[in-house]
Amino acid sequence: MILLLEDGAPVAGGAYRRHADPGTAEVKRMWTSAAHRRRGLARRVLAELETRAAAGGYTRMYLTTGPRQPEAKALYLAAGWTPLFDPAVPRPTDLATLRTLPPGQLGYAFEKPLGDPR
């Protein structure tokens, strides 16, 4: 788990855990305090999670985010994560429609290889 503090107060964080796929770490609970957004803190947390997972022997990272979190989707794309969905196909964001979707269609999944790609 990574936690960024400012004046002793948490402002951003995230964690990873072992995924069911061998060699894969799953990013969990990425967040940034509303008062501290747009400062690159989430990108710092994500980069540190990637570094620590690679140092821990993981070769791949995986994560999901929801359709009501466009900033998160943009962050992962900008940070070099590969979408496991077609980014050109829009998904609904209204709650009434989301409640009718099967669980596999609710989120956006991403992956990223770790370590030296050679």
N, C-alpha and C positions, 0 to 999 in steps of 0.2 A: 504494500500500500504506500502511495505517495501522498503527502499532505503538504501544501504550500501555506505558509503562515505569513501574515503581515501584522506587525505589532502584537504578536502572540495569538492572533485570531485566524482561524482557517479561512482561506479565500479560494482554494481550488484543490482538487484531489482526484484520485482514481486508484484502481487496484487491478491486479490480474490474478487469475487462478488457473490451475491445471484444467485443460479441456479434455473431453472424452477421447479425442484424436491424439495418439501418441506424438509427442514433440510439439504440441500446440498449447499456447497460453491464451486464455480468453480475457479480454479487457472487460472490467466491470466497474460500475458506479463512477464514471467520469462526471465531474461536475465543476462548475465555477460559480461562486457567489454572484448574484445579479449586480451588485455594486462594483464588481471587479472584472466584468466581461470586457472583451475587445482589447485586452492587454497582452494577448499571447500566452496566458497562463495555462490554458488547456493544452496548447501545443507543447509547452514545456513538460507538463505532466505526462503526456502521451510519449514524448521522446524518451523520457526517463524510464517509463514502463517498458518500452521497447529495449532499451539498453540493459535493464536489469533482467528481463526475460531471456535475452540472448546470453547474458553472463550466466544465467541459471541453466543453460543448456537447451533452451527451447529454440526451435528452428522456424516456427511460424506463430503468428498471432492472429486472433479472430475476434470479431466484435459484432454486435448488432446495436442499432439505434432505431428510434421510432420515426414515423412519417411526420409527426408534429414537432420534430427537432431539426429543422433545415440547417441551422448553424452547425450542428454536430455532423451532419452529412457532408457539408462543405469542408469542415475541418479535416475529416478523414480522407476525403478526396485530395485536398491540398497537401496533406502529409504523406502522400504516396501510397495510400491503401488502395487495394483493388476491390471495386464493388463486385459483389456476387449477385447482382441484379442488373437490369438494364436501366442506367440513369436517365435515358431519354423517355422512358415510360413514366408518366406522372402517377402518383398514388394518391388516393383520397386522404384528406386530413381532418374531415369533420367526424366528430365522435359517433354520430348515428350510423354512418357508413362503416367506420372502423369496427364497430361492434358486430357487424354482420360478416366480417372477413374471417377465414380460417386462420389459426395462429401463425402458420407459415408465411402468410401474406401481410402480416402486421408490421414487420420491421424491415430494415435495410441491413443486410449482412456484408461485412468487409473482411478481407484477409491481407496479411502482409508477411512476406518471408523475412526472416531475421538472419543476421550473420552475413558472412562472405558468400555471395551468390556463385562464386567460382566452383 
